[in-house]
């Protein structure tokens, strides 16, 4: 459960999601938030706990947001498959 290169899990998955949800609400934009299929408030994974917290925070800030729950997403050089 590593943090990203520049942000903690809280900053990336909760605080950032809240800021985006607030901005979307302020400007009347539709928000599609990317959650995770295995996110749970009680999980052995800090990443999955933070994704669950982010989903809940987005729901509180912008109840009209659409939350999609994908499987793991990864990209080039993100340390997911490149240790």
N, C-alpha and C positions, 0 to 999 in steps of 0.2 A: 504494500500500500504506500507507494511513493507519491510525494507531491509532484506537481508539475515543475518545469524548469524555473518558473518565476513566482508561482503562487502556491499557497497551502491548499489543502482540500476544501477547507472552509471558505477561503477566498474564491476559489474557482467554482465550486459547486453550490454554494449557498449565497454568499455575499454578492457575487457577480450576477447570479440568477435573479436575486431580489432587485438589484439596480436596473437590470434590463426589464423586469416585469413592471417596476415603477415607471420607467420611461415609456414603455408601451402603453400603460394605462393613462399616463398624462397626455399622450398624443393620440389616443384612440386607435392605436395600432393593434392588430391581432398578433398574439404571441404563440409560437409553437416552441415549447420547452423540451429538450432532449433529456429524458431521465434514463433509467436503466432497468431492464427486465427483472433483475435480481435485487433491486434496492429494497432494503428493510431497515427500519429504525433500530432493530436489534439484530446485529450481524457481527460476525467475527472479522469482517472487513471494514476498515475505516473508510475506504472509498465508497462502498455500498451504503454505509450509514450516512455519509455526506451527500450522496445522491438522493437518498430518501429525504433528508432534511431540506435539500434544495427543492425537491418536488413539493413538499408541504409548504415551504415558504412562498413559492410561486403561487400555489393555490390560495393562500391567505391574502397575498398582495393583489392578485389579479384572478379572481375566480373564473373568468371566461377563458383563461389560457387553455390551450390544448397541450396535454402532456403525452408525448409518445415515449414508450418504454422499450428501447432497443436492447439488443445484446451488445457485447463489448465492441466499441469502435476503436480503431487504431490507425496510425499513420506512419509515414516514413520517419525513422529515427526517433520514435517516441518512447523507446525502452520497453514497449509492451512485448514485442517479438525480437527486439535487438538488445540483448542484455549488456 
